[in-house]
Amino acid sequence: MSTTANAVSFRNWLAEHGGGFHRQAQFVEVPSGFSILAVSDLPADTTVVECPFDLAITEELAQRCLLQILDLKEEVEISGWTERQWISLSLHLNVLSHLLHYAYVKTLPSASKLRTPLHFTRLELELFQGTNLYGAALDRERVWRAEWSQCRNALSKANPEWGSKFSWEYYLTASTYLSSRAFPSSLLSPAPSLLSSPDTKPVLLPGIDALNHGRKQPVSWVVSYADSDVTSRKKPKISLVLHSPFTQGQELLNNYGAKPNSELILGYGFALSQNPDDTIVLKIGGSNERWEIGRSARGAEGLWNEILTSVQQTPEFSSYEDQLDAASAMLDMLQALVDRLPPDRDDRRVNMRPEVAIMLDYYVEGQRDILESLMNFAHEKAHLAINQARAEGIEIVLED
């Protein structure tokens, strides 16, 4: 383990611009990039890192940066770029032109260290077939490649040399930085929050994003603004406060919020064992409604009601026969999904990288557990229907 020159340069740069890390927080190089460790014991409620607002990488900052360097306005107005395109291209040009955030970008992991599905080998991705994540990865690659093509064409017109060097790998790497490190812009509000809305946008917060994820790790994001005195030199900034004590050598952790393994793998490149926040998204054929179901069949009633509505004979009333038909239809659907899941044993898995194989195991365990809990839910609905029939004087025996 070592602290590299890039990490030292970044710490110095952050301090020079009004931010900084706690003096007992140390960058340590690990296979996935950097971890932040406690050099000595740290008490609860320690402010571990601060980032001034003017260092936050937003869509607006990326636009100003790029339009000052390149004549992109007409090309961009035609295509209508997303915030991901603006920020990803600006991260790339920070390295080419040593722009404001050069020291920050140099601490980000190289493409070879990233482990989201778009960085899987073809075989690794194929082993996820039969899951929602497989289709989500293909959809993401299609969208991102279209965005990259737009960026490359615009960049090539403005600077042919830079355009020729702007490869798919560069765009994929920068876009992955955004998916794995960005916070919602709501974190910069007077009442910081991780809750996203249609109005929030992704922002990168140098230093704040350096800590890895710890589920249920108690943290606070504290926003402070400059004094009303116009002569004040204080900058508005956001600070990360850790409410748990840490011992010497322990990794300091942030909390990205409750996220299922599907989101952690797709956006971040890791998964949690038996993640309590796991979900599966289900959709009935011919319907536009999507149902996100958690472990223990959490949130299953909406899915059940849609299936029941689709089979009941009269809109106003569902008979025990309707409920039995709905339970049967639900069980058939769920069994088909279970049968599609990747098997526990596959000879091809010997060619997977260990960290990817672990993600597959953790993800499939969660999906199977949720589907099995939904099957139990459907069986319970069937038994309730049988009890209703008995109350009406009708005896029903279900065949195994």
C-alpha positions as CSV (number, residue, x, y, z in Angstrom):
1,M,0.0,0.0,0.0
2,S,1.3,3.5,-0.8
3,T,0.2,7.1,-1.0
4,T,0.9,8.2,-4.6
5,A,2.1,11.6,-5.8
6,N,-1.3,12.1,-7.4
7,A,-3.0,11.8,-4.1
8,V,-0.6,14.3,-2.5
9,S,-1.1,16.7,-5.3
10,F,-4.9,16.4,-5.0
11,R,-4.8,17.1,-1.2
12,N,-2.7,20.1,-1.8
13,W,-4.9,21.4,-4.6
14,L,-8.1,20.9,-2.5
15,A,-6.5,22.8,0.4
16,E,-5.3,25.6,-1.8
17,H,-8.9,26.1,-3.0
18,G,-10.5,26.3,0.5
19,G,-11.3,22.6,1.1
20,G,-9.4,19.7,2.5
21,F,-9.2,16.4,4.3
22,H,-8.8,15.8,8.0
23,R,-5.1,15.6,8.8
24,Q,-5.6,12.1,10.1
25,A,-7.3,10.8,6.9
26,Q,-4.9,9.2,4.5
27,F,-5.2,8.1,0.9
28,V,-4.1,4.4,0.5
29,E,-3.8,2.8,-2.9
30,V,-5.9,-0.4,-3.3
31,P,-6.6,-2.6,-6.4
32,S,-9.8,-0.6,-7.2
33,G,-8.2,2.8,-6.8
34,F,-7.9,4.6,-3.4
35,S,-9.3,4.1,0.0
36,I,-9.3,6.6,2.8
37,L,-7.9,5.3,6.1
38,A,-7.7,6.7,9.6
39,V,-4.0,7.4,10.5
40,S,-5.0,7.4,14.2
41,D,-8.2,7.0,16.2
42,L,-10.9,9.4,15.2
43,P,-13.8,10.3,17.5
44,A,-17.5,10.3,16.5
45,D,-18.7,13.4,14.7
46,T,-15.5,14.1,12.9
47,T,-15.5,16.3,9.8
48,V,-13.4,14.3,7.5
49,V,-13.5,16.3,4.2
50,E,-14.7,19.6,2.9
51,C,-15.3,20.8,-0.7
52,P,-16.1,24.4,-1.7
53,F,-19.1,24.9,-4.0
54,D,-17.0,26.4,-6.7
55,L,-15.0,23.1,-7.1
56,A,-18.2,21.1,-7.7
57,I,-18.3,19.8,-11.3
58,T,-21.8,20.6,-12.6
59,E,-23.3,20.7,-16.1
60,E,-23.1,24.5,-16.0
61,L,-19.4,24.5,-15.1
62,A,-18.6,21.9,-17.7
63,Q,-20.4,24.0,-20.4
64,R,-18.5,27.1,-19.5
65,C,-15.2,25.2,-19.5
66,L,-15.7,23.6,-22.9
67,L,-17.2,26.6,-24.6
68,Q,-14.2,28.7,-23.6
69,I,-11.8,26.2,-25.2
70,L,-13.8,24.9,-28.1
71,D,-16.3,26.2,-30.6
72,L,-19.1,23.7,-29.8
73,K,-22.1,25.9,-29.5
74,E,-23.7,25.3,-32.9
75,E,-23.0,21.6,-32.9
76,V,-24.4,21.1,-29.4
77,E,-27.5,23.1,-30.0
78,I,-28.3,20.8,-32.9
79,S,-27.9,17.6,-31.0
80,G,-29.0,18.7,-27.5
81,W,-26.4,17.2,-25.1
82,T,-27.1,15.6,-21.8
83,E,-25.3,16.6,-18.6
84,R,-23.4,13.3,-18.9
85,Q,-22.0,14.4,-22.2
86,W,-20.9,17.8,-20.9
87,I,-19.3,16.5,-17.8
88,S,-17.7,13.4,-19.3
89,L,-16.0,15.5,-22.1
90,S,-14.9,18.1,-19.6
91,L,-13.2,15.4,-17.5
92,H,-11.4,14.2,-20.5
93,L,-10.2,17.7,-21.5
94,N,-9.0,18.3,-17.9
95,V,-6.3,15.7,-18.6
96,L,-5.5,16.9,-22.1
97,S,-5.3,20.6,-21.2
98,H,-4.5,20.5,-17.4
99,L,-7.6,22.5,-16.6
100,L,-8.9,23.4,-13.0
101,H,-9.7,19.9,-12.0
102,Y,-6.6,18.2,-13.4
103,A,-5.4,17.2,-9.9
104,Y,-8.7,15.7,-9.0
105,V,-9.1,13.7,-12.3
106,K,-5.7,12.2,-11.9
107,T,-6.8,10.5,-8.7
108,L,-9.7,8.7,-10.3
109,P,-9.2,5.0,-11.1
110,S,-8.0,3.9,-14.6
111,A,-10.3,2.1,-16.9
112,S,-8.7,-1.2,-16.1
113,K,-9.8,-0.9,-12.4
114,L,-13.5,-0.2,-13.2
115,R,-15.9,-3.1,-12.8
116,T,-19.4,-2.0,-14.0
117,P,-21.1,-4.3,-16.5
118,L,-19.8,-2.2,-19.4
119,H,-16.3,-3.1,-18.3
120,F,-17.1,-6.8,-18.1
121,T,-15.7,-9.2,-20.7
122,R,-18.2,-10.6,-23.2
123,L,-18.3,-13.9,-21.3
124,E,-18.8,-12.2,-17.9
125,L,-21.8,-10.2,-19.2
126,E,-23.3,-13.3,-20.9
127,L,-23.3,-15.1,-17.5
128,F,-25.8,-12.5,-16.3
129,Q,-28.3,-13.5,-19.1
130,G,-31.7,-14.2,-17.7
131,T,-31.6,-11.2,-15.3
132,N,-32.9,-7.7,-15.6
133,L,-29.3,-6.5,-15.2
134,Y,-28.2,-8.1,-18.4
135,G,-30.8,-6.1,-20.5
136,A,-30.1,-2.9,-18.5
137,A,-26.4,-3.2,-19.3
138,L,-27.1,-3.6,-23.1
139,D,-29.5,-0.6,-23.0
140,R,-26.9,1.6,-21.2
141,E,-24.2,0.7,-23.7
142,R,-26.5,1.6,-26.6
143,V,-27.4,5.0,-25.1
144,W,-23.8,5.9,-24.1
145,R,-22.3,4.9,-27.4
146,A,-24.8,7.2,-29.2
147,E,-23.8,10.0,-26.8
148,W,-20.1,9.3,-27.4
149,S,-20.6,9.5,-31.2
150,Q,-22.2,12.9,-30.8
151,C,-19.4,14.2,-28.6
152,R,-16.7,12.8,-30.8
153,N,-18.2,14.3,-34.0
154,A,-18.5,17.7,-32.3
155,L,-15.0,17.6,-30.8
156,S,-13.6,16.5,-34.2
157,K,-15.1,19.6,-35.9
158,A,-13.7,21.9,-33.2
159,N,-10.3,20.2,-32.8
160,P,-9.6,17.3,-35.2
161,E,-6.6,16.1,-33.2
162,W,-8.5,15.8,-30.0
163,G,-11.5,14.3,-31.7
164,S,-9.4,11.5,-33.2
165,K,-8.1,10.6,-29.7
166,F,-11.5,10.7,-28.0
167,S,-12.1,6.9,-28.0
168,W,-15.1,5.0,-26.7
169,E,-13.0,3.9,-23.8
170,Y,-12.4,7.5,-22.8
171,Y,-16.1,8.3,-22.8
172,L,-17.1,5.1,-21.0
173,T,-14.5,5.8,-18.3
174,A,-15.6,9.3,-17.7
175,S,-19.3,8.4,-17.8
176,T,-18.6,5.7,-15.2
177,Y,-16.9,8.2,-13.0
178,L,-20.2,10.1,-13.1
179,S,-22.4,7.1,-12.4
180,S,-20.2,5.9,-9.6
181,R,-19.2,9.2,-7.9
182,A,-21.9,11.8,-8.6
183,F,-24.3,13.1,-6.0
184,P,-27.7,14.7,-6.7
185,S,-27.5,18.5,-6.8
186,S,-29.9,18.6,-3.9
187,L,-26.9,17.9,-1.7
188,L,-25.8,21.5,-2.2
189,S,-29.1,22.9,-1.0
190,P,-29.5,24.6,2.5
191,A,-31.0,21.3,3.7
192,P,-28.7,18.7,2.0
193,S,-30.4,15.5,0.8
194,L,-29.6,12.5,-1.3
195,L,-33.2,12.3,-2.6
196,S,-33.3,12.9,-6.3
197,S,-36.2,14.6,-8.2
198,P,-36.9,15.6,-11.8
199,D,-35.1,18.9,-11.0
200,T,-31.9,17.5,-9.6
201,K,-28.8,16.9,-11.7
202,P,-25.6,14.9,-11.1
203,V,-22.7,16.8,-9.6
204,L,-19.2,15.7,-8.7
205,L,-17.8,16.8,-5.4
206,P,-14.0,16.4,-5.3
207,G,-13.0,14.9,-2.0
208,I,-16.5,14.2,-0.8
209,D,-16.7,11.4,-3.4
210,A,-13.4,9.9,-2.3
211,L,-14.9,7.7,0.5
212,N,-16.3,4.3,-0.3
213,H,-19.8,3.1,0.6
214,G,-20.8,1.8,4.0
215,R,-24.5,0.7,4.2
216,K,-26.2,2.5,7.2
217,Q,-23.0,4.3,8.0
218,P,-24.2,7.3,10.0
219,V,-23.1,10.5,8.2
220,S,-24.2,14.1,7.7
221,W,-23.6,16.5,4.9
222,V,-23.3,20.0,6.3
223,V,-23.6,23.0,4.0
224,S,-22.1,26.3,5.2
225,Y,-22.5,29.6,3.4
226,A,-20.3,32.7,3.4
227,D,-21.0,35.4,6.0
228,S,-23.3,38.2,4.9
229,D,-20.4,40.6,5.3
230,V,-19.2,41.1,1.7
231,T,-15.6,41.3,2.9
232,S,-15.7,37.8,4.2
233,R,-13.2,35.4,2.4
234,K,-15.1,32.3,3.4
235,K,-16.5,30.2,0.6
236,P,-19.8,28.3,0.6
237,K,-18.8,24.6,1.1
238,I,-20.1,21.2,1.8
239,S,-18.6,19.0,4.6
240,L,-18.9,15.3,5.3
241,V,-19.2,14.4,9.0
242,L,-18.8,10.8,10.2
243,H,-20.9,10.1,13.3
244,S,-19.2,6.8,14.2
245,P,-15.7,6.6,15.8
246,F,-13.0,5.0,13.7
247,T,-9.9,3.2,14.9
248,Q,-6.4,3.6,13.5
249,G,-6.1,1.8,10.1
250,Q,-9.9,1.5,9.7
251,E,-11.3,2.6,6.3
252,L,-13.4,5.8,6.5
253,L,-16.8,5.3,4.8
254,N,-19.5,7.5,3.4
255,N,-23.1,6.4,2.9
256,Y,-24.5,6.5,-0.7
257,G,-28.0,5.7,0.6
258,A,-30.1,2.5,0.3
259,K,-29.4,0.9,-3.0
260,P,-30.1,-2.6,-4.5
261,N,-27.3,-4.6,-5.9
262,S,-28.7,-4.0,-9.4
263,E,-27.9,-0.3,-9.0
264,L,-24.6,-0.9,-7.2
265,I,-23.3,-3.2,-9.9
266,L,-24.6,-1.2,-12.9
267,G,-23.5,2.2,-11.6
268,Y,-20.6,1.5,-9.2
269,G,-19.1,-1.9,-9.9
270,F,-19.6,-3.7,-6.6
271,A,-22.3,-5.6,-4.7
272,L,-23.2,-6.3,-1.1
273,S,-23.7,-9.8,0.3
274,Q,-27.4,-10.5,1.2
275,N,-28.2,-6.8,0.5
276,P,-31.4,-6.0,2.4
277,D,-32.2,-3.2,-0.1
278,D,-32.3,-5.6,-3.1
279,T,-35.2,-5.3,-5.4
280,I,-36.5,-6.7,-8.7
281,V,-38.5,-4.8,-11.3
282,L,-41.4,-6.7,-12.8
283,K,-43.7,-5.8,-15.7
284,I,-46.8,-7.7,-16.9
285,G,-47.0,-8.2,-20.7
286,G,-49.0,-5.5,-22.4
287,S,-48.8,-3.1,-19.5
288,N,-46.7,0.0,-19.1
289,E,-46.7,-0.3,-15.3
290,R,-43.5,-1.4,-13.6
291,W,-43.4,-2.8,-10.0
292,E,-40.3,-2.7,-7.9
293,I,-40.5,-5.5,-5.3
294,G,-38.1,-5.9,-2.4
295,R,-37.2,-8.8,-0.2
296,S,-40.0,-10.5,1.8
297,A,-42.3,-9.5,-1.1
298,R,-42.2,-5.8,-0.1
299,G,-44.4,-3.8,-2.5
300,A,-46.1,-6.9,-4.0
301,E,-49.7,-5.7,-3.5
302,G,-49.6,-3.4,-6.5
303,L,-48.4,-6.2,-8.8
304,W,-51.0,-8.5,-7.3
305,N,-53.8,-6.0,-7.9
306,E,-52.8,-5.5,-11.5
307,I,-52.8,-9.3,-12.2
308,L,-56.1,-9.7,-10.3
309,T,-57.7,-6.9,-12.3
310,S,-56.6,-8.5,-15.6
311,V,-58.3,-11.8,-14.8
312,Q,-61.5,-10.9,-12.8
313,Q,-64.8,-11.4,-14.6
314,T,-66.4,-8.2,-13.3
315,P,-64.5,-4.9,-12.7
316,E,-66.3,-4.2,-9.3
317,F,-65.8,-7.5,-7.7
318,S,-63.2,-10.3,-7.5
319,S,-64.5,-13.8,-6.7
320,Y,-62.5,-16.6,-5.1
321,E,-62.2,-18.0,-8.7
322,D,-60.7,-14.7,-9.9
323,Q,-58.2,-14.8,-7.0
324,L,-57.3,-18.4,-7.7
325,D,-56.8,-17.6,-11.4
326,A,-54.6,-14.6,-10.5
327,A,-52.5,-16.6,-8.0
328,S,-52.0,-19.3,-10.7
329,A,-51.0,-16.7,-13.3
330,M,-48.6,-15.0,-10.9
331,L,-47.0,-18.3,-9.9
332,D,-46.5,-19.3,-13.6
333,M,-44.9,-15.9,-14.3
334,L,-42.6,-16.2,-11.2
335,Q,-41.6,-19.8,-12.0
336,A,-40.5,-18.8,-15.5
337,L,-38.4,-16.0,-14.0
338,V,-36.8,-18.3,-11.5
339,D,-36.0,-20.8,-14.3
340,R,-34.3,-18.1,-16.3
341,L,-31.9,-17.1,-13.6
342,P,-28.2,-18.0,-14.1
343,P,-27.5,-21.4,-12.6
344,D,-25.3,-21.8,-9.5
345,R,-22.9,-23.9,-11.4
346,D,-21.6,-23.1,-14.9
347,D,-18.3,-24.4,-16.2
348,R,-17.7,-21.0,-17.9
349,R,-17.4,-19.3,-14.5
350,V,-13.8,-20.4,-14.1
351,N,-13.0,-17.7,-16.7
352,M,-14.6,-14.9,-14.7
353,R,-12.6,-12.5,-12.7
354,P,-13.2,-13.3,-9.0
355,E,-14.7,-9.9,-8.2
356,V,-17.2,-10.2,-11.0
357,A,-18.1,-13.7,-10.0
358,I,-18.8,-12.4,-6.5
359,M,-21.1,-9.7,-7.9
360,L,-23.0,-12.3,-9.9
361,D,-23.5,-14.5,-6.8
362,Y,-24.7,-11.7,-4.6
363,Y,-27.0,-10.3,-7.3
364,V,-28.6,-13.7,-8.2
365,E,-29.1,-14.6,-4.5
366,G,-31.1,-11.4,-4.1
367,Q,-33.2,-12.0,-7.2
368,R,-33.9,-15.6,-6.3
369,D,-34.8,-14.7,-2.7
370,I,-37.3,-12.0,-3.9
371,L,-38.9,-14.3,-6.5
372,E,-39.3,-17.1,-3.9
373,S,-40.9,-14.6,-1.4
374,L,-43.3,-13.6,-4.2
375,M,-44.2,-17.2,-4.8
376,N,-45.0,-17.5,-1.1
377,F,-47.1,-14.4,-1.4
378,A,-49.0,-15.9,-4.3
379,H,-49.6,-19.1,-2.4
380,E,-50.9,-17.1,0.5
381,K,-53.4,-15.3,-1.8
382,A,-54.5,-18.7,-3.1
383,H,-55.2,-20.0,0.4
384,L,-57.1,-16.8,1.2
385,A,-59.3,-17.5,-1.9
386,I,-59.9,-21.1,-0.7
387,N,-61.0,-19.8,2.7
388,Q,-63.3,-17.4,1.0
389,A,-64.8,-20.3,-1.1
390,R,-65.3,-22.4,2.1
391,A,-67.1,-19.5,3.7
392,E,-69.5,-19.7,0.7
393,G,-69.9,-23.4,1.3
394,I,-67.6,-24.6,-1.5
395,E,-64.8,-27.0,-0.8
396,I,-61.7,-26.6,-3.0
397,V,-58.6,-28.8,-3.0
398,L,-55.5,-27.6,-4.7
399,E,-53.4,-30.1,-6.6
400,D,-49.7,-30.1,-6.0
